[in-house]
Each structure stands twice: as structure tokens, then as C-alpha cells.
Amino acid sequence: MSPPGTASPRAARGFDRLAPVYDALATAAFAGRIHASQIALLPRLPPVRRALVMGGGAGRFLAAFLGHDPQARAVSIDLSPGMTRRTAVRLGAQGLSDRAELRTGGLEALGPDERFDLVVTHCFLDLFTDPALEAVIDALSHCLEPGGHWLFSDFDVTGTGVAGLARRSIVAMLYQFFRATCAIEANRLPGFDRAFERAGLKHVAEAHFCGGLLRAAILRKPEGIPAG
């Protein structure tokens, strides 16, 4: 079995097939609120020197982030070669190519001594089961500088009554789709907050979208926790 966060060839092929329509599908399904949740908290971040974007997709967030912070540089990693190619085209069209390094793969694409003052995971951590999630967050926290920030957004199924049932039903259908098309292992949302707390990360800000179905958060790594 591959280590958690390692690129899966089957998943890569699945996301490659989705790459040409990935952004359009997300926009159509959620009326643009997925992208809105990803960028909503950017004004709450301090200036960034070097960011890591895991699961960068077709580069829509990356382009928005680099446009928001003109001094920042970024490494973007996605397991799909098709997504990486589309990101390269997008950044080139916007004159941002020189500020981003694009890599194809998973956590294995990170060097052991690389350090970042921002880690970004948008709809990336939901690919993992709970045991794998802890290992992935530990690995990403390892490369986050003390005092660095983590920008996160994903789905949220908490809640009771009709609203909670609706959220759980929507997310269950999404998992069925991505398990069928991209062969992901997870079949439900893992415990994001438990894993963040276990890694010592502290919540700084939070926002909710689509009636609570989508959640964005900024977390911070305390100064006393060293990188590496």
C-alpha cells in the first residue's frame, strides 16, 4: 500500500478526464460558491512569501491568490497531469507563470527540507480516510513554518433536521461520483477539526457558504512548534 498522500495512477487518470470541465462543473453545481469559499478569507491572511497549494486543480484559486498578493510565490501540486497543464495555460495567460512552480504528484513531490509560510488545501483533505488524513496533515504541518498559516475549505455535513440531512445527502452523492470516476478511497468526510487540533493548529478565522454546506477556515501553527 502506498503512503498516504502519494499520487494514485487510477485517481490521476480519473481527474485527467475531469480536467477539461472541472471548473465548469463546480461552478454549475454550486453557483460559484466553491470558488467564493476558497478566496473569501484571503484578505485575512498576512503577506505571504512562499505558499504551498495542494490539490491545485486547474489553477483557478492559484491565479486568484497570486493576483491578490503580488509579492507571493507558490508551489502548486496536483496528481493530475491534465490539471497541471490547464493551470500552466491559465497562469501564462495572466502573466503569472514566473511566480509559481507546478508539480504533478502527491506529497512525494515535496522535498524534505522545503518550507512554506502558507499551506492551502481546498477540497483536498476530503480525499482521505481518517487514519490517512492524520498522516497527511502531519506531513504538511512538517513543512509549515512556525507562525505560518493554513488556508482550508471543504464541505461540512454538521447540523440536524432537514438542513443536516440535505448536506449529508449532497456530500454522499459527491463521494459516489468521485469514487466511480476517480477511484478515491474515502467514502465520507473525515474529521478535519480533530486532525488539525491533533497537529497543534489553531483556528484564526472561519466563514460559511451555501447555507453551511461549505466551510472555509484559516488556521495558524504556533511559534513554539518547529518546522520539520
N, C-alpha and C positions, 0 to 999 in steps of 0.2 A: 504494500500500500504506500502511495506517495505521501510525503509530509503535508500537513495542512497548508493550504495556500499555494501549493505547487500547481502550475498550469496543467489542466487536463486536456489531452488532444481531442476527446469527444466534445467536451464543453466548448473548446476553441472553434471546432467546426460548426457547432450549433450557433454560436454568437456570430461567426462569419456569415452565416446565412441570414441572420437578422440585421447585419450591419447596414445594408442599404436603406432599410426602413425603420431602424431602431428609434431615432428621434421622432419621426412622424407618428409611429405607433404610440409612444409615450405621450406625445402632445395630444393626439386624438383621444386617447383613453382617459386622460386626466386633465384635459383642458389647459395644458401648460403648467399645471401646479407642481409637477415633479421638478421641472427646472426652476420654478419660482422658489421652491423649498431649498434647493441647492445654493442659490445665490442670496437668499434673504438675509443671512447673518454675516455676509462679507463686510458690511460697514462696522461690525462689532469686533473685527479682528485688528490687531496691531499690524504695522508694516511687516511684510514677510520677506526674508532673504531667499530662502530655498524651500520649496514645497514639494511634497510627495503626494501625487494623486493616484490612488489605487483603484483599478477598475474604471479607467477614464472614459470608456465607451468611445463615442465618435467625436469627443473633444469639445462638446458644447459648453460644459462647465469650465474646462481649462481655458478656453478663449475668453470667457466672461471674467474669470479670475485674473488673467494676465492684463486684461483691459482695465480692471478695477484697480490693480496695484502695479503701476508701471515700472517699479523697481524690482519686482519679484521675478525669480526664475523657478522653473519647475521640472520635475521628473514625472512623467506620466506612464503608468504601466497598465497594460490591458492584455488579457490572454489571447485575444482575437487579432490576428494579423489584419483582417479586414477593417476592424475598428481603428487600428493604429494607422492604417493607410488613410482612412477618412479624416482622422484627426490631423494628419500631416497636411492634407489638402486644405482643411479649414484654417489651420494656423498660417499656412502660406498665403492664402487669400487675404488674411487680415494683417499680414506683415509681422507675425508673432513667432515665426519659426526659430529665430535665433535665441529665444528666451526659454525654450522648452526642449527637453531631451525625451524622445519617445522610445519606449522599450516594449517588446512583446513577451509576455510570460506572466508569472505569478511572483510570489515572494522570492523565488530563487533568482529573479532578475535584479535583486538588491545586493549591493556589495556589503560585506560585513562591517566595514568602517564608515559607511555613509551615514550622514546626519542631516536632519531637517528641522526647521523650526515650525513647520506646519505639516500635518498629515491630513489628507482628505479621503473619506470613504463615503461615497454616495451610492446607495443601493448595491453595495459590495459585500458587506458583512452578512447580509441575508442569504448568501450562497452557502453558508457553513452551518453544520450542526453545532450544538452547544460545546462538546469537547473540542472540536476543531476551532471554534471561534476563540476560545481562550488562548490557544496556541498562536493564532493569527494576530490577536490584539497584543499579546506579549511580544511577538516579533516586530510589530510596527511601533510599539512603545519603546522598544530597544533602540530604534533609530531616531526617536524624537528627542530633541534637546531638552534639558531641564528648563522649565518655564515655557516650553513650546505648547502650541495649541493643536487641537484635533477638531476638524470640522466634519460633522456626521449628519447624514439624513437617510431616512428609511421609512418603511411602513410601520404602523402602530395598530395593534389589534386590541388594546386595552379598552375597557368600557363594558357597560352592562346594557341590557334591554335591546331594543331594535337596532340602535346605533352600533353597539358592540357586535351584535350578530352580523350586521351588514359588513362591517370591517373584516371580520374573520372570514366571511364568505368570499369577499373580493380577493383577499390575500390567498386563500386556499385555491381559488381558480388560477391565480398568477403562478403559484407553485406547480400546479398541474401542467400549465403551459410550458414553463421553463424546464421542468423535469422531462417533458416529452421532446422539446426542441433542442435543449442544450445539455441534457443528461446531468443536471446538477444533483448533488447528493441530498441536500436538505429538503425537507417537506413541510417545514413550518418555521416561523420566525424564532431565532434563538434569543436568549436573554441578554440583550445588548447591555443594559444597565448593570447587571451583575458582573459581566465580564469587564466593563470599564472600571467599576468600583474595585474589583479584584486587582486590576493593574495599577491602582492608585490614582486614576484620573479623576479630576473634579469638574463638575458641571459649572459653566460660566453663564451660558445663555441658552434659551430654548424657544422654539416657535412651532406652531401647529397649522396645518393646512388641510383642505378637503374635509372639513368637519372632524378633524382629528385623525384621519386616515394616514396622513403624512406628518412626520416629525423631523425637525432639524435641531441640532444642538452644537454648541461649542464646549469642548472640554479642555482642561489645562493640566499639563504634567507639572507637579510641584517642583520647585527648585531643588529640593532635597533628594529627588530621585535621579540618579545619574543616567545618562545615555549609555547604552551598552551594558 
